[in-house]
């Protein structure tokens, strides 16, 4: 039976050209799967034509060499009797599944890549038989991927894919492995050379069979380096155009599987120095989402994260703004901590510590808290870190050890709360637990003698500074006068933090210096029998140095230096009577 292909594809023949085979003596039939160009080679060989181009002169059949194109063939297939050139050799992956080998595209003698112009049915134009070319055998990974869907017993996800889709997936992954994401890796991988395609597909096949772990290694290989000084990298910055290439080149199943592996890679990478942020991955949570989960304002989020010991990852946007991202595990841990955070009054009832003492411990960092709430687990941890010694039933122990809540009420003033607990943690104060599991202060005993010795030293140290109102009381002056003297620099004050605010204090040495060098004018005038009303005229007449007063700096009362008192005595002694 003669076959008249009629109008053939534009890529294989000239459109509109009818084939007339009646001028040929031998007219073989076209076999299933045979390519049109391969049929021309076989047709010319069967009629003894030295070149397929002679078909144009004999039959008007289009010259296949006019369209060019590289030729690929299976040497083992061409060894068989009545062999044909299959269409899949030119259009599909350069692999022969029947013989599990790679196709050839280069002559073994002239070492040139064959085209339809230079190819013959069974030989190169140089006369070398095409069957003598060595066909490389497929690797074990490619043999596994080439198993038919009907006979494949593997439970791997790729087993449901057609064989040709497996080759294309391997080629896609191999191109990324070789060229990365720079430029156009798929275009670079589209070179027609079989050797080039073999390297791409072998690399990709190992990734397909290695599944998730191999794909993670590929992502680490092609990831773009982050910019200096950032701890968060967007997915489009780490893997530019990766998702777009996957969507365009892969099927829905392949794309879904690779996206799942991308998510798992981002989750594993979340704890590293530079985290990759992708909203669909769930590996990171934005600042707004984190604040919503924690039921706080976004402005307070950095303080809350810092309070619980977490350092958020940051990135700088193109507009220069700093954005925070938090791991979901961090959000869960903070939520767990907040669930254990109770009001100070409630915690005071649980452990026996007053709200004011709890506030001082939070400020000192011995326990955790935020606003007016305290983390109960941190209080239990503080009490659990105390070193407890054994108690002997002696009269000394019975008199020395008293309950901790009673000790705080009777001996430890509020400002020394932090010093007291740090001394207990350092083992400077002997403690004992009454109940093995008791965490209330009444279940804990502490040494009275050790506490008194500690507080004696602490009070001596802290007593070096007094407040301005206390200084006014000691000098028997109005507070307004003391504040004015500090403002004018007559008395030097220092600023210290008390609780949540800062206040000014005066050192005892500075107060002693002031008392030795300066005194109120009325005191000096009264010692010399001068009335209060005439004190100012007396000071001017005797040459007293006035350091402060209404006419000097707007103060409430006058102060003079004591150094001029001896000079005043000389003036009064020599004055005429």
Helices and strands as residue ranges (DSSP letters): H 36-46, H 54-59, G 64-67, H 75-78, H 88-91, E 95-96, E 101-102, G 130-132, H 140-145, G 157-160, H 163-179, H 185-188, H 194-222, E 232-234, H 235-238, H 242-249, H 252-269, E 275-277, G 279-281, E 285-286, H 287-294, G 298-300, H 301-307, E 313-316, E 322-326, H 328-339, E 341-343, H 344-351, H 355-364, E 369-370, E 373-375, H 376-384, H 395-400, E 401-403, H 404-410, G 414-416, H 417-425, E 431-433, G 441-443, E 444-447, H 448-462, E 465-467, H 468-475, H 479-488, E 494-498, E 501-507, H 508-517, E 518-520, H 521-527, H 535-541, E 546-548, E 559-561, G 562-564, H 565-574
